[in-house]
Amino acid sequence: MVGSPERRSGAFQKACARQAVVWFCAVAVANCAPQDPGIDAPRNQALHVAMRDGVRIAVDVWLPEDLPPGTRIPTVLRATRYWRAQDRVDAVLEDVSNFGEAEDFNGAGYALVLVDARGSGASFGIRRFELAEDEVLDYGEIVDWIIDQPWSNGRVGAYGVSYAGNTAEMLAVNMHPAVKAIAPLFNDFDNFGHLIFPGGVLTVGFLENWSRRVQMMDLNDVCGLNDAEDEACDRLTNRVTGVKPVDADTTGALLAEAANEHTANTIPYESALEYEYRDDPFGPFGETHVGHRRSPSGHLPQIDSSGVAMFIRVGWQDAGTVNGALGRYNTISNPQQVFIGPWDHGASNDADPFLPSGQPVQPTKEAQFSEMIGFFDAHLKGSGSRETPTEVNYYTLGAGEWQRTEAWPPNGFQDATWYFGAEGRLSTERPTAAQAVDLYTVDFTATTDTANRWYTNGGAGDVIYPDRAEEDKKLLTYTSAPMTSDVEITGHPVVTLHVTSTERDGAFIVYLEDVAPDGRVTYVTEGQLRALTRAVSDATPLYRKYGPHRTELRSDASPLRPGEVAELTFDLWATSVLIKEGHRIRVAIAGADADTFLRYPRDGSVPELTLYRSSAYPSGIVLPVRPRP
């Protein structure tokens, strides 16, 4: 367990480490001195806070302007590994990084504390892997520091998008009594299963770029981060020099020392290329079971025990974040208000594929912030006794409608099985032929381009899938007759493929698509499975899953046997979509996505697949549907 009741409110009280949490301690523990609670605090201050092992963590503190002495207010924490703040040359306060964020929270009556994660930014330490146990412990000790400040009312919340959403949720693992509410937004509840290795398939397109960028950030190489050389680098560093140092680091020596420590950090991309199964060693430190240890999903008993209230946002097409939100919702008892929208990563863009690109985001950024502040107010201000509803609010793609449910999957949907048939037909009629197959040679040029659900999670922006009609010609497809009325699909499609392959390994990628009367093919969702990890397990999963559970452990590896029919059943990422009258449903099967996933088999061979669609081996997809009036 990362945190225990014995250390929740006091492990950071030994020797001068306890003194290091007072307001004016910046660098050297020897210089710590208690602060008079009546002294006015500055609007913004950057300082180091020493952890239990002496590692110094950089924080920025923003307080409301002219905060009266003796006033105590709640705090919202955001911890990141992407620089808590930039160092901008000759910037006045209103131009510094995060001023707008601070204005929003301070204006709402909150202190804002920004944290550079251990081994990143201006913090010292190394990163064995992302969200390691020592990093999570740090966040609990930062809370210890916060509640000791003269301006703190003793209540703390945490929020953030993406990695900062992960840290917000992982803060609950410490079960700190001061942490009352968290808002993990667009976070990766199961980092490996929902982002890095979905279905056991490595998202190499996303990870290579992300890994290079965070390495540059950890080394404080602002020019490398922005691919700027020579004069371009000079122009950049005349404006931004990198991460913001602490105030006491007037020469930059401490920042240089911290960046030098970061050279020992694990490089995620290089480590992932050497990693095959969930229990394999990951990185130069030989860490095992990293997939569970670095994810909130691996610490659910502690999160559940914390009782912390949760405000959650995800997008239907933002990597696999939606399955994380729904898996969490049906596993732990914490109050959870969930919003699933037509958004890219972070809700900067509308990503409903049935609308033209460039649509304004709804709710607006201002409305989204107001909703979140209302959530924090309920738990961090006044008596803090107001309740958060446990509910899922979800948007239906193509319908432009929001719906609400307390049960997931929602009531009123029936599972309908659609079978693959002759001549590429998709039908609800079960196959009757004794022998019926389709042959497919994997086309490794097939792609969903680089504005897809996986790239947006790495900061690539809007999710835009072009018309899939041409790409589908490279795939094995099955298409229904036109719908005779509107049909809503909401939930977790589950596909079953009966196949043989000429190779022992391979990737199986299944797309659910909408075919309009004019022939335009719109991407809805997808699912993937690496053949080596196909073995289904009876073990209890860490959280609720909606298809067969697979451990992805090396001991459960199950290569395909050439000539032997294998049954591959797996779920697609959850969706809610309206298939309109006259439109058709399509299932497209691929063995590669050239711009997104690592190639399987890794030796470069080309699998030739035989897909069975006979009475003995029916292949098809189960869709949760209900008719629309």
Secondary structure, DSSP 8 states (H G I E B T S, - for coil): ----TTTTTTTT-SHHHHHTTSTT--S-GGG-----TTS---SEEEEEEE-TTS-EEEEEEE--TT--TT--EEEEEEEESS-SSEEETT--GGGSTTHHHHHHHHHTT-EEEEEE-TTSTT--S--SSTT-HHHHHHHHHHHHHHHTSTTEEEEEEEEEETHHHHHHHHHGGG--TTEEEEEEES--TTHIIIIISGGG---HHHHHHHHHHHHHHHTT-HHHHTT--HHHHHHHHTTEEEE---TT-SSSHHHHHHHHHGGGS--HHHHHHT--STTS-BTTTTB-SHHHHTSGGGGHHHHHHHT-EEEEEEETTSTTHHHHHHHHHTT--S-EEEEEESB-TTSSSB--TTS-TT---SS-HHHHHHHHHHHHHHHHSTT-------EEEEEEBTTTEEEEESSSS-TT-EEEEEEE-GGGBEESS----SS-EEEEE--TT----SSSHHHIIIII--------HHHHTTSEEEE----SS-EEEEE--EEEEEEEESSS--EEEEEEEEE-TTS-EEEEEEEEEEGGG-----S--SS--SS------GGG-----TTS-EEEEEE---EEEEE-TT-EEEEEEES--TTTS--SSTT----EEEEE-SSSS--EEEEEEEE--
